[in-house]
Amino acid sequence: MKFLFATFFFFLAFQAQAFILPTRTIVQKTVENSGSGIYAIEQEVQFSNGDETLTVKETWLIDSDKTMRLTVTGGKDLQNTFKLQFIYNGGQKWSQVNNTRKSEKVSDDFIERYLNFRSPELMASALAHLKIIPAGAYAKKAVPRTGADFKYDGEPWVRFSRTGGVVNYAFGTATQPEQENELPGIWIEQDHFVIRKLRLPSQAEMSANNYSQFAKGLHYPRSRTIRWGANTVTIRLISAQARPQSAVSLFQPNSLDSNLKWDGINNIPAKDVITEFYTRFR
């Protein structure tokens, strides 16, 4: 009887492995859900502020994982004392201080890029850079010439895993109980090919839920959580709308029209979390 049970579960495990799609297919389908053209994304970001919650509003203009514009404004209590504006272009993050533009390298933890890849090759390259998949995982395989060549043995860096209440394609090496730090990985929903979870090498994690479909094929989460250390930040989507291609001029550094204003958060408990969030993850 034990032998029969063992055989049965081995058969199920074999069948599950057999149905895992190739990395190339999963990445292509995921990128297809990032839409096309330029989008305006509005969302609320909530920070724990002592016993209360502090909310700021983000307005994104997004053309791709490399080309974005972000304006952050505070609520009524911070309306005139807290405002941030950044442009992301060509791997550089631009801002304006005392009416002088400055640039710095985009942070390795810039988490927003992963929802906005328009090129499967670039997404695969980014995942390889994080050591989630091998460098050649996306490479197109040669067309088989005989029936025997059609055998697909699966890929050791992808497996099925459940998170967010759904089955996902989990990329990356599974973390073992004896390991001190969790290994980087990305979880892509099996049925809808959207990112449900991302863990960076820095241990920062993003979870994404309640996806909706918008114009031009964009699938975007209505709620997200970003965690690092003891900190948790929640993001709620307000709207996602397509914008005309003429908006491309707003991605140029010379279109910055506001200096960075941090003064409004100087005396609040959430200051350090907000500062780290916008210097590290944005």
Secondary structure, 3 states (H helix, E strand, C coil): CHHHHHHHHHHHHHHHHHCCCCHHHHHHHHHHCECCCEEEEEEEEEEEECCEEEEEEEEEEECCCCCEEEEEEECCCCCCCCEEEEEEECCEEEEEECCEEEEEECCCCCHHHHHCCCCHHHHHHHHHHCCCCCCCCCCCCCCCCCHHHHCCCCCCCEEEEEECCEEEEEECCCCCCCCCCCCCEEEEECCCCCEEEEECCCCCEEEEEEEEECHHHEEEEEEEEEEECCEEEEEEEEEEEEECHHHHHHHCHHHCCCCCECHHHCCCCCHHHHHHHHHHHC
